[in-house]
Amino acid sequence: MAAPKHSLLVYCLKRLMLMVPTFVGVTLCVFVLCQFVPGGPIDQLIMSSAGASDGGEGGGGGGRRTVSISDKDLAAMKAYYNFDKPIHLAYYHYVKNLVTLDLGTSFRYTRPVKDVIFQRLPISIYYGLVTTILTYAVCIPLGVLKAIRHRTWLDTSTSVLIFIGYAIPGFALGALLLSVLAVNHQIFPLAGFKGPDFDKLSTLGKVRDVVWHSILPVFCYMIGGFALMTMLVKNSLLENLAADYVRTAMASGLSWRRAVVGHALRNSLIPLATSFGNNIALLLAGSLLIERVFTIPGMGLLFYESITARDYPVVMGLTVISALLMLVGNLLSDLCVAAVDPRVRFN
């Protein structure tokens, strides 16, 4: 029996209210760290200005020119980044701007942070959606097949491949595939999301180019989660096939296929539903290491570049988006569990 609509609405409202302190705690921790980590915009400005360029004034190589920064310029710079305020006031101003979707300005790109992020976001969404669809489309049927053919040669051989894939990190596999298939044999492109002549291609050619660049990264994205979810479906289905309700359904005249598909399989999908929202949140946020290996201009690579460049407005913006994705993902997982498991009630 489905949960009443008002109970579902009240539950969602309560969860949304609980998201607020969690979101504040996450962003406050990262904000404090960004404030105290050395190498920020002020330090970089001082180092670049006071560390003068080599070369003599007359073109020789023996001189050294220094440039000083006035106290007024330093004060203006600190005021711009709220470094002149106590930490609680600086965080208050950041949250106030965040309400109006103002994430600040990147001092590396000299552009609004939201423009920098939204430029990279579609690429991470593309890889996240493709990886999620392919992973679930393969792991659920394969897990069901392994459960039905338990302890056969098919189950054993696929288990060996699955555990090998689970043991290899995605970024390490990506480096190996690039070395063999891109560098040595030149079958796949070496890096990037699209080719250098992408704008000159036809619509069909652009689709082929993006797909060809996506094969290796998507494979590396899938390898870890694919192995875990396949074994999760198999083990859960084996447990449900041995349950009393399945034997009772078959004893009442229901065919074995309908008992598996209509009863056991639905309950076996509950463990997948608990992680569905979190998986989407993680995939949409991008993978730092995989995007770094394949030089994919997505959210993960942007996060890596922003950390190394001490571009803390972008780091904070990415943290805000990642925190929101995780919180919404947790709520989505609970709703998915309620849709799959009839025992769940929102009372």
N, C-alpha and C positions, 0 to 999 in steps of 0.2 A: 504493500500500500504506500502510495507516494506521500511525502510529507506535505502538510498544508502550506499554502503559499505564504500566509502571514508568518508562520514559523520560520520558513526559509528566509524571508525578508528580515525578520528580527535577528536571526543568526548572522546574516551578512552585515547588518548594521553594527552588531557587537564586534565582529571581527575587524571591521573597518576602524572602529574606535580603538581597538587594541593595537592596530597598526601604528597609530600616532606615536605613543611612547617608544615603540621599537624603532621606528624611523628616526626619531629625535636622538635616541641613544647611539645608533650607528653613525649618523652624520656628525654628531658631536664628537665622537671618538676620532673620526678621520679628520675633522676640522682642526682639532687640537694638535694632532700629529703633524698636519700640514703647516700649522703656525710655527711649530718649534723645530721642524726639520731644517737643517742648514742648506744653503744653496738655492734659496728662493729668489724672487725677482730683485729684491733689494741687494742681496749678496752678489748676484750675478752682475748687476749694474755697477756696483762698487769695484768688483774684480775686473770687469771689462774696461772701466774708465781709468782706474788707478794702475792697472797693469800695463800700460803703455805699449805701443808698438815699437819694435826694434827698427834701427836704421837711423843714421845721423841726419841732422837738419840739412846738411848739404848734400845728401844722397849717399854718404858713406855708411859703413856698417858698424861704426863704433859708438854711436850715440843712442840715447834712450829717451823717448819723449813721454812725459806723464801728463795726465789730464785729471784735474780734481773736480769733485762734485760739491756744489755749494750746499750748505745746510738747508737752505730754502727748498732746493730741488729734492733733497732726501726727505724732508718733512712732507712735501707734496706727494712723493712716491709712497711713503708710509700711510698717509691719509687715504690715498687712492685704494690701497689694498687693505685698509682698516688695521694696519699694524700699529697705529698710534693709540688704539683703544684697548681696554681690558678684554680678556678672552671672551667673557660672557656678552659684552656689548658687541664685539665683532661678530660673534655667532648670531646674535639677535638681528643685526643688520643683514647678515647672509640669508637667514630664514625669511626675513621680510622681503628681500629681493626675490627669494625663491618662490614665494607665493605668487608673484607676478611673472613667473617663468623667466626671471633674469638670473642666469647662472654666472654672470660676470663676463670678463673679457680675457681671452687667452693672451698672455704676453709673448708666447712663441709665435702664434699665427696672427696676432693683433686683430682678431675677429671675435665676435660674440661666441661664447662657449657652445650655446645651443646650435649655432650654425655649423660649428666644427663637428659636433656630435651627429647632427642630423645628416650631414654629408656622408658619414661613415655608416650610419645605422642601417640603410637599406641593404648593404652588402652582408652585414651580420644577420639580418632578418632572412635574407635569401638562403644563406648557408644553414641557419637554424631550422627553417621550415623544411628544406630539402632533406637534411639529416634526420629530423624527427619523423617525417613521413616514411622515408626509406627504412629507418630502423624499426619502426612499429610494423611496417608492411612485411618485413622479412622475419623479425624475431618471433612474432606471434605465431604465424604458420609453422615456422621451424620448431618452436617450442612444443606446439601441439603434436607435430610429427614425431619428435623425439620421445614424447610421453607415450604415444600410441605404440611406437616401435622400441619401447624400452628394452635395453640389454641386447639389442640386435647389432649387426655390423654397422648399420646406418647411424644408430645412436652413438656407438663407440667412436667411429671415425669423425663425426661432426663434433663430438665432445673434445677430441684432441685438438682440432683446429680452433675451436672456440676458446679453450684454455690457453693456447699459444697466443691467440689474439689478445686475450685479456691480460696476459703477462707483459705484453709489449706496449709501452706508452705511445700515445698517438703522435707526439712530436718526434720521438725517436724513430718510429716507423716512417714518418714523413721525410725525415732526413735521409733514411735509407732508400726510400722510393725515389726521391729526387736524385740521389747519387747514381742509382742504377738506371732508371727509366728516363730521366731528363738530361743528365750530364753524359753518361756513357753511351746510351742508345738513342737519345734525343727523340723519344716517342712522345713524351708529354712536355708541355711548356715548363720552363724552369721556375717561374714565379709570377705573381700578379693575379689579378682578377680577370683581366682581358688583355688581348694582344695589342701591339703598338699601332696596327692599322685598323683598329676596331671601328672608328668613325667612317671609314671608307667602305665597309662591308654592307651588304644588304641585310634586311631584317632577319632572314633565315641564317645568313652568315654570322650575324651577331649572336644569335641563339647558339649556334654550333660552337662559336669561339668561347662563350661563357661556359657552356657545358664541358668543353674540352679542358678548360682551365680548372673546372670544379671537380673532376673525377678523383684525383689524388687527395685533395683536401677533404672532400666528403668521406672518402674511404677512411681516412685517419680520424675524422670526427666520429664515425660510426663504430670503430673497432672496439672501444672499451665498453660503451653502453650497450652495444649489440650483444656482446658476450654475456653481460650481466642479466639483461632482460630475457634473453633466450632461456637461460638456465632457471630464471625466476618463473617463467611461464611453465616450463617443463615440470619443475618440482611441485609447483602449486597444483597443476592439473593432475599429477600422479596422486597427490594427497586427496584431491576431491573425487577422483575415480574410485578410490578405496572407501569413500564415505558411505554411510548407510543410506542416505537419501538417493544416491545414484542407483544402488542395488534395488531399492524400493521402487523407483521409477521404472526400472527395467522389468521387475517382477509384475508390475501392473499392466504390462503390455507395451510399454514404450520401447521403440527400437533403440539399439545401442548407439547409433549415430545421433539420434535426437537427444538421447540422454547426455551424450558428451557435449554436443553443441548448445543445447538449450538449457542445461543445468550446470554441468561441471565446468564448462569453459567460462561461463559468466562469472562464477565465483572465483575462478583462477585469475581473472583479470583484476581483481581487487588490489593485489600488491603492485601492479603496474599503475593503477589509478592513483595510489598514494604518492607516487613520484612523478606523475605526469606534469603537473604544474611546475615543479622545480626543474625538471629537465628542460622544459621550454624556456624558463627564465635563464638557465645557464647557457643554453645554446644561443639565445638572442643576444646575450651579453658578449658572446664571442669567446674564443679560446686564445689566450695570450700567446702561448707557446706555438700552437699550430699556425696561427696567423703570422707569427714571427718567422717561422721556418719557411712558409710559402710566400711571404711578403704580401699578404692579403690586406688591403687597406680597410680593415673593419674596426670594430670597437676594441677588440683585444689588442691589436697592434697600436691603436691610438692610446690605449691605457699604458702600454709599455713605453711608448715614446714620451708620453707626458710625465711618467715617473722619472725616466732618465734625464729629461730636460727640466725637472722641477717645476713643471707647469701646473701648479696646484689648483688653479680655477678649473682646468679640464679634469684633473684627478677628482676634485669634489663633484663636478657635474656627472662624471661616469659613476661615482659611488652612489650618488642620489638615484640615478636611473637603475643601477644594479640592485639597490636596496628595495626600490619600488617593485621591480620585477620579481624579486624573491618573495616579498610579502604577498603580492597578488598571486604568485605561483602557488604559495601555500594554501591560499583560499581556494584557488581553482582545483587543487588536488583534493581538498575536502569535498568540494561539490562533485567531483568525478567519482569519489568513493560512494557518495550518497546515491549517485545515479546507477552505479553498478551493484552496490550491496543493499538489498531491500531491508536489512536489519537496522540501518542507520536512520535515526530520527533527529530532527532539529528542534526538539522540545527543551 
